[in-house]
């Protein structure tokens, strides 16, 4: 019988120091964050484990509803995602879920969310994103951003789930990263990246704190915590 490998992982979300509510949601198999300051640590299967980070659109109606609906819609798809077509289909389904919610509850009009996700496949990671939530890899040569920011200057999103009167075709970033090339994977909302620059992120990853997700949240709060902040950190399989 083959050995079932696993990856150590940590997740954390926090309302921050300014916002009235938390519009971020993160999830792994069997756990999804709620609206308060939450922490999770455990292991993910190296073959089928997954993680999601969604950042509801600040300043718009029901960003917390949008991020929660997106994660709820995507979670059943995650285990089977293996290529770009499947990722696109999953995101289209989640997008339709948001617009369907608006059709039945017009007060939710304008809600939207970013999404960043990874699926673990033995020797590699399938990564995808829409919006400006990010995915990084710490490698032997430094920090590498895997994701792509779908945003203009000033943080105006060019792609997200929901967020407009009518659905807009999505063109997600989809990438593959081999575990042999990375030491850690990081997913985060812009509540981290707007507070801590890439050099600071790399330094924290290299420091290997006991709970890296919690350390990133504390760093964002120490820098001002002007937004909700959410982080997931994953180690290579053992």
Beta strands, then each sheet from edge to edge (+ up, - down):
strand 1: 6-14
strand 2: 24-28
strand 3: 31-32
strand 4: 38-45
strand 5: 47-56
strand 6: 112-121
strand 7: 124-130
strand 8: 134-139
strand 9: 142-145
strand 10: 161-162
strand 11: 173-178
strand 12: 184-188
strand 13: 229-235
sheet 1: 4+ 1- 13+ 12- 8+ 9-
sheet 2: 3+ 2- 5+ 6- 7+ 11-
sheet 3: 3+ 2- 5+ 6- 10+
end
